[in-house]
Amino acid sequence: MTRNIIFKNVGEDLTFKILPDSKAEKVKLLTDPYLLPDSIIKRVIETFESELELGLEKNPNTQSSLQMANTFVPKLLSGNEKGAFLALDLGGTNFRVILLTFQQDGKVDCFVQYYTVPEPLRLGEGELLFDFLAECMHDFLGKKGLLGKKLPLGFCFSFPMIQTGIDEGILVTWTKSFNCKNVVGKEVVQMLKHSFSKKEGVNVDVVAIVNDATGTMMMGSYIDKRTAIGMILGTGCNAAYFEKVKRIEKWEGKHPGIDEVIIDIEWGAFGDNGVLDFMKTEIDKDVDEASLLVNSFT
């Protein structure tokens, strides 16, 4: 019986596996439908570029799957920031409360506390989720001896939202493992502030809301001034970048002194409007149908 030799180059090493013809043919039969030819890859690239442009238009004839959200962040960190700041990072089953202290010598002291969001809270009433975040913030401030002290807080909220200001974000849809009731369409900073107001000693000022891609881009600029893109590869996938204001047609009005602004692409939704259906397999469709948020799997 003839045999096929399958090898894989890993650095300078070669690993070999010998398969009978019949097994090799079975493997090939299973994997061939998932190999993307150059023509399909080229079409995906062209579709992505088209969706980027469409997402910046004022009144497009068709809706882009890329939200291209204005973050209202006009510049990166200068490196001269000083003082103590809080951050609350929500986006996965775990979330973080962070205390950042920027020193005069450019160094940053960072204290992080992780908390787990139980599934009933991720799928239950939205107000209970924000009350839980406030309870964890109270616990964190107590441990650090900061109860009652007023500190600025940045809220990293890693879900698609429409920002109407740097400290205002309206949830468009839940993603990942979250699907809380009575939050979609609401301004989440106000919900967080309301929950904070219930906890004695939690006297923080929510000054900004960003998603994790924007936050990564901002912190990256503190480390390397050449930073131009922030990208997330985790529970979700997304990126943010600087865009010329004159190209953002949907941002109406005058914006004196602002030449660029960070755009949150929200590319985790790429293809949700059907533009990638040409490359989806039956397996993709089955996974989508069995997912928590049907019609949001690409």
Buried (B, 14 or more C-beta within 10 A) or exposed (E): EEEBEEEEEEEEEEEEEEBEEEEBEEEEEEEEEEEEEEEEEEBBEEBBEEBBBBBBBEEEEEEBBBBBBBBBBBEBBEEEEEEBBBBBBBBBEEBBBBBBEBEEEEEEEEEEBEBEBEEEBBBBBBBBBBBBBBBBBBBBBEEBEBBEEEBBBBBBBBBBBBBEEBBBBBBBBBBBBBBBEEBBEEBBBBBBBEBBEEBEEBBBEBBBBBBBBBBBBBBBBBEEEEBEBBBBEEBBEBBBBBBEBEEBEEBEEEBEEEEBBBBBBBBBBBBBBEBBEEBBEEEBEEEBEEEBBEEBBB
